[in-house]
């Protein structure tokens, strides 16, 4: 298993010039790679970040999301579904260009949309068809897609890994799977470890994230059993820490992160890697 660090602890708009020091710190703490929010990374910045990470021998994955008002795979509005296809194909291309082979994120639907009821059959069908089209494109670029299952306060199409696995089976592409996240599992699953074990074949990517989104190991969302399950199922992908601080205003308002849970913003990364290493031993 490889240990990664999500850049959203510091920024949702990575830039080669502004964030070089962060890349260097991540390398110094001993990470194998970084997870890059790819939405806002464009043009020469993609190439510059890739070059910096290559020089540091840091591998990479990417993550993205969709705004339901602009692009939504599950929408009954064909224009929003087309916009979702266009946006996600762009993320796939940038994932390849930045030197990664895995794009992750809660791409089942656009975020910020709720209907007041459970997902309807046509919404599910639209989302499956949209992801399948993007997945077929991703396959031509050798990019895998890991769909992130979110809790019911952030998404309504898919909330458990069991439903996520059903969705992936409906898509029917071998390189489209799931991102399993401890934060969301802590809210939605009766037993996160057992839930992950039951969908082992579909897990492409893992997020280690606390109930309060702070330093891994300082809360109650990351049971030791999940690491035992990952070893038992011979999981060989990324174990990436996802934590958030007070430096990304857009995320603070969207995720309702009003409090701090560490003395320093870097603590989730600096201390979190030791927690993950010890848990994997």
C-alpha positions in Angstrom: 0.0 0.0 0.0 1.1 3.6 -0.7 0.4 6.5 1.6 -0.8 9.7 0.1 -1.8 13.2 1.3 -4.7 15.2 -0.1 -3.7 18.8 -0.9 -7.1 20.1 0.2 -5.7 20.5 3.7 -3.9 23.6 2.2 -5.6 24.5 -1.1 -8.3 23.7 -3.6 -6.2 25.5 -6.3 -2.7 24.0 -6.4 -0.1 26.0 -8.2 3.5 25.1 -9.0 4.9 28.4 -7.8 2.8 28.9 -4.7 2.8 25.4 -3.3 6.3 24.0 -4.0 7.2 24.3 -0.3 4.1 22.1 0.5 5.2 19.4 -1.9 8.6 19.4 -0.3 7.1 19.1 3.2 4.9 16.2 2.1 8.0 14.5 0.7 10.0 15.2 3.9 7.3 13.7 6.1 7.7 10.4 4.1 4.6 10.3 1.9 4.6 8.3 -1.4 2.5 10.8 -3.2 -0.1 13.6 -3.2 -3.8 13.8 -4.2 -4.4 16.8 -6.4 -7.8 18.7 -6.7 -7.6 18.7 -10.4 -10.6 21.0 -11.2 -8.7 24.3 -11.2 -5.3 23.1 -12.4 -4.9 24.0 -16.0 -2.4 24.5 -18.9 1.2 25.1 -18.1 0.5 24.6 -14.4 -0.4 21.0 -15.0 3.0 20.4 -16.6 4.9 22.5 -14.0 3.3 20.6 -11.0 4.0 17.2 -12.7 7.7 18.2 -13.2 8.0 19.3 -9.6 6.5 16.1 -8.3 8.7 14.0 -10.6 11.8 15.7 -9.2 10.6 14.9 -5.7 9.8 11.3 -6.6 6.2 11.9 -5.5 3.5 9.9 -7.2 0.0 11.3 -7.6 -3.7 10.8 -7.8 -6.4 13.4 -8.5 -9.8 14.3 -7.1 -12.7 16.4 -8.4 -16.3 17.2 -7.8 -19.2 18.7 -9.7 -21.5 21.6 -8.9 -25.1 20.5 -9.5 -26.1 23.9 -10.8 -23.5 23.6 -13.6 -23.0 19.9 -14.3 -24.9 16.9 -12.9 -24.7 13.2 -14.1 -28.0 12.4 -12.5 -30.0 15.4 -13.7 -33.2 15.1 -15.8 -31.9 18.1 -17.7 -29.9 16.7 -20.7 -27.7 19.9 -20.8 -26.5 19.3 -17.2 -25.7 15.7 -18.1 -23.7 16.8 -21.2 -21.9 19.4 -19.1 -21.0 16.7 -16.6 -19.6 14.5 -19.4 -17.5 17.4 -20.7 -16.2 18.3 -17.3 -15.3 14.8 -16.3 -13.5 14.1 -19.6 -11.5 17.2 -19.0 -10.6 15.9 -15.5 -9.6 12.6 -17.0 -7.3 14.3 -19.5 -5.7 16.5 -16.9 -5.2 13.4 -14.6 -3.2 11.7 -17.4 -1.3 14.9 -18.2 -0.2 15.5 -14.6 1.2 11.9 -14.4 -1.6 10.1 -12.5 -3.6 7.1 -13.5 -6.5 7.4 -11.0 -9.2 10.1 -10.8 -11.4 10.0 -7.7 -14.3 12.0 -6.3 -18.0 12.1 -5.6 -19.0 12.0 -9.2 -22.2 10.1 -8.9 -24.1 13.4 -8.9 -23.5 17.1 -8.8 -23.1 18.4 -5.3 -25.4 20.9 -3.6 -28.6 19.2 -4.9 -31.3 17.5 -2.9 -34.8 16.6 -3.9 -36.3 15.7 -0.5 -36.6 12.1 -1.5 -34.5 9.0 -2.3 -32.9 8.7 -5.7 -35.4 7.8 -8.4 -34.9 5.1 -11.0 -34.5 7.6 -13.8 -31.9 9.6 -11.9 -29.9 6.4 -11.1 -30.1 5.4 -14.8 -28.9 8.8 -16.0 -26.0 8.8 -13.6 -25.0 5.3 -14.6 -25.1 6.1 -18.3 -23.1 9.4 -17.8 -20.4 7.7 -15.8 -20.2 4.8 -18.3 -19.6 7.3 -21.1 -16.8 9.0 -19.2 -15.4 5.7 -18.1 -15.2 4.4 -21.6 -13.2 7.6 -22.5 -11.0 7.2 -19.4 -10.2 3.6 -20.5 -8.6 4.9 -23.7 -6.3 7.1 -21.6 -5.5 4.3 -19.1 -7.1 6.3 -16.2 -9.1 4.5 -13.6 -12.1 6.2 -11.9 -12.8 5.8 -8.2 -16.3 7.0 -7.3 -16.5 8.4 -3.7 -19.5 7.5 -1.6 -20.6 10.4 0.6 -22.9 10.7 3.6 -26.5 11.6 3.2 -25.9 15.3 4.3 -23.7 15.8 1.2 -25.2 13.4 -1.4 -28.4 11.5 -1.9 -27.7 9.2 -4.9 -25.3 6.9 -3.1 -24.6 6.8 0.6 -23.2 3.3 1.4 -20.5 1.3 -0.2 -23.0 -1.5 -0.9 -25.1 0.9 -3.0 -21.8 2.2 -4.5 -20.9 -1.3 -5.5 -24.4 -1.8 -7.1 -23.9 1.4 -9.1 -20.4 0.3 -10.3 -21.8 -3.1 -11.3 -24.5 -1.3 -13.3 -21.8 0.8 -15.0 -20.1 -2.4 -15.9 -16.5 -1.2 -16.6 -13.6 -2.9 -15.0 -11.7 0.3 -14.4 -14.6 2.1 -12.6 -14.7 1.4 -8.9 -15.1 3.0 -5.5 -13.4 5.3 -3.2 -14.1 4.2 0.4 -13.8 6.9 3.0 -13.8 6.4 6.8 -15.5 9.8 7.5 -18.5 8.9 5.5 -18.5 5.2 6.6 -18.5 6.4 10.2 -21.9 8.1 9.5 -23.6 5.7 7.2 -22.3 2.2 7.8 -23.2 0.0 10.7 -19.7 -1.4 10.7 -17.2 0.3 8.3 -14.7 -2.5 8.2 -17.3 -5.2 7.5 -18.9 -3.0 4.8 -15.6 -2.5 3.1 -14.9 -6.2 3.2 -18.2 -7.0 1.5 -17.3 -4.8 -1.5 -13.5 -5.5 -1.6 -13.4 -6.2 -5.3 -14.7 -2.7 -6.1 -12.4 -0.6 -3.8 -9.9 1.2 -6.0 -9.0 4.0 -3.5 -9.1 4.7 0.2 -9.5 7.9 2.2 -8.5 8.1 5.9 -10.5 10.9 7.3 -11.6 11.6 10.9 -15.1 12.3 12.1 -14.1 15.9 12.7 -11.8 16.0 9.6 -8.8 16.7 11.8 -5.7 14.7 12.7 -6.2 11.0 11.9 -6.3 9.0 15.1 -7.6 11.8 17.2 -11.2 11.0 16.8 -13.4 7.9 16.5 -14.0 7.4 12.7 -11.0 5.3 11.9 -11.2 1.9 13.6 -8.2 -0.3 13.6 -10.3 -3.1 11.9 -10.3 -1.2 8.6 -6.5 -1.6 8.3 -6.9 -5.3 9.1 -9.5 -5.6 6.4 -7.3 -3.9 3.8 -4.5 -6.3 4.6 -6.8 -9.3 4.5 -8.2 -8.4 1.1 -4.7 -7.8 -0.2 -5.6 -4.2 -1.1 -2.6 -2.7 -2.9 -3.8 0.8 -3.7 -3.5 4.2 -2.1 -4.3 5.0 1.5 -4.7 8.7 1.3 -5.3 11.1 4.2 -8.0 13.6 3.7 -8.2 16.4 6.3 -9.2 20.0 6.2 -8.0 23.1 8.0 -8.8 26.7 8.1 -7.0 27.8 5.0 -9.5 27.0 2.2 -12.6 29.3 2.7 -14.7 27.6 0.1 -14.3 24.2 1.9 -15.0 25.7 5.3 -18.4 27.0 4.3 -19.4 23.9 2.3 -18.3 21.4 4.9 -19.2 23.6 7.9 -15.7 23.5 9.4 -15.9 26.3 12.0 -13.6 24.8 14.6 -9.9 23.8 14.6 -8.8 20.4 15.8 -5.1 20.8 15.8 -2.6 23.3 17.0 -1.1 23.7 13.5 -2.7 23.3 10.1 0.1 20.9 9.1 -0.6 18.5 12.0 -3.1 16.3 10.1 -0.4 15.5 7.6 2.7 15.6 9.9 1.1 13.4 12.6 -1.3 11.5 10.4 1.3 9.6 8.5 2.7 8.1 11.7 -0.8 7.0 12.6 -1.4 5.3 9.3 2.1 3.7 9.3 1.5 2.3 12.8 -1.9 1.1 11.9 -0.6 -0.8 8.8 2.2 -2.5 10.7 
